[in-house]
């Protein structure tokens, strides 16, 4: 600590237009610049190329929605469940109708619990503080992006949880 950073021309941070001023303003911070990626270097592929069994995908995402439902509303049983293929994506929707109004504080608690779990699971999460209590989230999945929507309508006593998987090459 207290050492003067190496600002020799061999130090890429000393000559970089962005990092040079940062280095001068914060000499106590170590800056490590990695070399550029080698052209032609093989990168591991994250693309799904093998067809998958549709029944396995349906079961997987049905189980996932069950977990998300339990996090959000506990042991409450959905009054309606639907799962269908929309193009190459599995869309699973669980709905619960209470038959009466839901306390807005309870609705916000449901939203917050699910938003926290989704954030911890790597989703990009949007939970607006105004309007209907809701969570919208997404993250890479398969060949595209998975999406989660939780919507609570306190006045109608309705809760809807929808998960749409990313696109998957499906063996048909």
C-alpha positions as CSV (number, residue, x, y, z in Angstrom):
1,X,0.0,0.0,0.0
2,X,1.1,3.5,-0.6
3,X,3.3,2.4,-3.6
4,X,3.2,4.5,-6.6
5,X,1.5,2.7,-9.5
6,X,3.7,1.7,-12.4
7,X,2.9,4.3,-15.2
8,X,5.5,3.0,-17.6
9,X,4.5,2.6,-21.3
10,X,4.4,-1.2,-20.6
11,X,1.5,-0.6,-18.3
12,X,-1.6,-0.6,-20.5
13,X,-3.7,1.2,-17.9
14,X,-1.3,4.2,-18.0
15,X,-1.9,4.8,-21.7
16,X,-5.6,3.8,-22.0
17,X,-7.9,6.8,-22.6
18,X,-10.3,5.6,-19.9
19,X,-8.1,3.9,-17.3
20,X,-5.2,6.4,-17.3
21,X,-7.3,9.1,-15.5
22,X,-8.8,6.5,-13.1
23,X,-5.3,5.3,-12.3
24,X,-4.1,8.9,-11.6
25,X,-7.1,9.7,-9.4
26,X,-7.1,6.4,-7.5
27,X,-3.5,5.3,-7.1
28,X,-4.5,2.9,-4.3
29,X,-6.6,0.8,-6.7
30,X,-5.0,-2.1,-8.6
31,X,-6.1,-2.1,-12.3
32,X,-5.6,-5.2,-14.3
33,X,-6.4,-5.1,-18.0
34,X,-6.7,-8.5,-19.7
35,X,-5.3,-9.0,-23.2
36,X,-7.9,-8.9,-26.0
37,X,-9.4,-12.3,-27.0
38,X,-7.4,-14.1,-29.6
39,X,-9.0,-14.2,-33.0
40,X,-10.1,-17.7,-33.9
41,X,-9.9,-18.9,-30.3
42,X,-12.7,-21.3,-29.7
43,X,-15.3,-20.2,-27.2
44,X,-17.6,-22.7,-25.5
45,X,-21.0,-22.8,-27.0
46,X,-24.1,-22.1,-24.9
47,X,-26.4,-22.8,-27.9
48,X,-28.8,-25.7,-27.6
49,X,-28.6,-27.7,-30.8
50,X,-29.9,-31.1,-29.9
51,X,-33.7,-31.6,-30.1
52,X,-35.3,-32.2,-26.7
53,X,-38.3,-34.2,-25.7
54,X,-41.4,-31.9,-25.4
55,X,-42.7,-33.9,-22.5
56,X,-39.5,-33.4,-20.5
57,X,-39.6,-29.7,-21.2
58,X,-43.2,-29.5,-20.1
59,X,-42.5,-31.3,-16.9
60,X,-39.4,-29.2,-16.1
61,X,-41.3,-25.9,-16.5
62,X,-44.4,-27.2,-14.8
63,X,-42.2,-28.0,-11.8
64,X,-40.5,-24.6,-12.0
65,X,-43.8,-22.8,-11.9
66,X,-44.8,-24.9,-8.9
67,X,-41.7,-23.7,-7.1
68,X,-42.3,-20.1,-8.0
69,X,-45.9,-20.4,-7.0
70,X,-45.0,-21.8,-3.6
71,X,-42.4,-19.0,-3.0
72,X,-45.0,-16.3,-3.9
73,X,-48.2,-17.6,-2.2
74,X,-47.3,-20.6,-0.1
75,X,-49.7,-23.6,0.0
76,X,-52.5,-21.7,-1.8
77,X,-53.9,-24.0,-4.5
78,X,-54.4,-22.5,-8.0
79,X,-57.9,-22.5,-9.2
80,X,-56.7,-22.9,-12.8
81,X,-53.6,-24.4,-14.5
82,X,-52.8,-24.2,-18.1
83,X,-49.7,-25.3,-20.1
84,X,-49.3,-25.0,-23.8
85,X,-46.7,-24.7,-26.5
86,X,-46.5,-21.2,-28.1
87,X,-44.2,-21.7,-31.1
88,X,-41.1,-23.4,-29.6
89,X,-41.8,-22.1,-26.1
90,X,-43.6,-23.7,-23.2
91,X,-46.1,-21.3,-21.6
92,X,-47.4,-22.3,-18.1
93,X,-50.0,-20.2,-16.4
94,X,-51.4,-20.7,-12.9
95,X,-54.3,-18.6,-11.7
96,X,-56.0,-18.2,-8.3
97,X,-59.3,-16.5,-7.8
98,X,-60.1,-15.7,-4.1
99,X,-63.7,-14.6,-4.8
100,X,-63.0,-11.4,-2.8
101,X,-60.6,-8.6,-2.4
102,X,-57.0,-9.0,-1.4
103,X,-55.3,-6.6,1.0
104,X,-52.8,-4.5,-1.0
105,X,-50.1,-5.1,1.6
106,X,-50.5,-8.8,1.1
107,X,-50.3,-8.4,-2.6
108,X,-47.1,-6.3,-2.3
109,X,-45.6,-9.1,-0.1
110,X,-46.4,-11.7,-2.7
111,X,-44.7,-9.6,-5.4
112,X,-41.6,-8.8,-3.2
113,X,-41.0,-12.4,-2.3
114,X,-41.1,-13.6,-5.9
115,X,-39.0,-10.6,-7.1
116,X,-36.3,-11.4,-4.5
117,X,-36.1,-15.1,-5.5
118,X,-36.0,-14.3,-9.2
119,X,-33.2,-11.7,-8.7
120,X,-31.2,-14.3,-6.7
121,X,-31.8,-16.8,-9.6
122,X,-30.2,-14.5,-12.2
123,X,-33.3,-12.9,-13.7
124,X,-33.5,-9.3,-14.7
125,X,-36.5,-8.1,-12.5
126,X,-38.9,-5.2,-12.8
127,X,-41.4,-4.7,-9.9
128,X,-42.9,-1.3,-10.4
129,X,-43.9,0.4,-7.1
130,X,-47.1,1.8,-8.6
131,X,-50.0,0.4,-10.5
132,X,-51.2,-3.2,-10.1
133,X,-48.8,-5.2,-8.0
134,X,-46.7,-7.1,-10.5
135,X,-43.3,-8.6,-11.3
136,X,-41.9,-9.0,-14.8
137,X,-38.6,-10.9,-15.1
138,X,-36.5,-12.5,-17.8
139,X,-33.2,-14.3,-18.4
140,X,-31.5,-16.2,-21.2
141,X,-32.9,-19.7,-21.6
142,X,-32.5,-22.2,-24.5
143,X,-32.3,-20.3,-27.8
144,X,-33.9,-17.1,-26.5
145,X,-35.2,-15.7,-23.2
146,X,-37.4,-17.0,-20.4
147,X,-40.0,-14.7,-19.0
148,X,-41.9,-14.6,-15.8
149,X,-45.0,-12.5,-15.0
150,X,-46.8,-12.3,-11.7
151,X,-49.8,-10.1,-11.6
152,X,-52.0,-9.5,-8.5
153,X,-55.4,-7.7,-9.0
154,X,-56.4,-6.9,-5.4
155,X,-59.9,-5.6,-6.2
156,X,-60.8,-8.8,-8.0
157,X,-58.9,-11.1,-5.8
158,X,-57.0,-12.6,-8.7
159,X,-53.4,-13.7,-8.9
160,X,-51.8,-14.9,-12.2
161,X,-48.3,-16.4,-12.5
162,X,-47.1,-17.0,-16.1
163,X,-43.8,-18.5,-17.1
164,X,-42.8,-18.6,-20.7
165,X,-39.6,-20.7,-21.5
166,X,-37.0,-19.7,-24.0
167,X,-37.2,-21.3,-27.4
168,X,-36.1,-24.9,-27.5
169,X,-35.4,-27.1,-30.5
170,X,-38.1,-29.8,-30.0
171,X,-38.1,-33.3,-31.4
172,X,-41.6,-33.7,-32.8
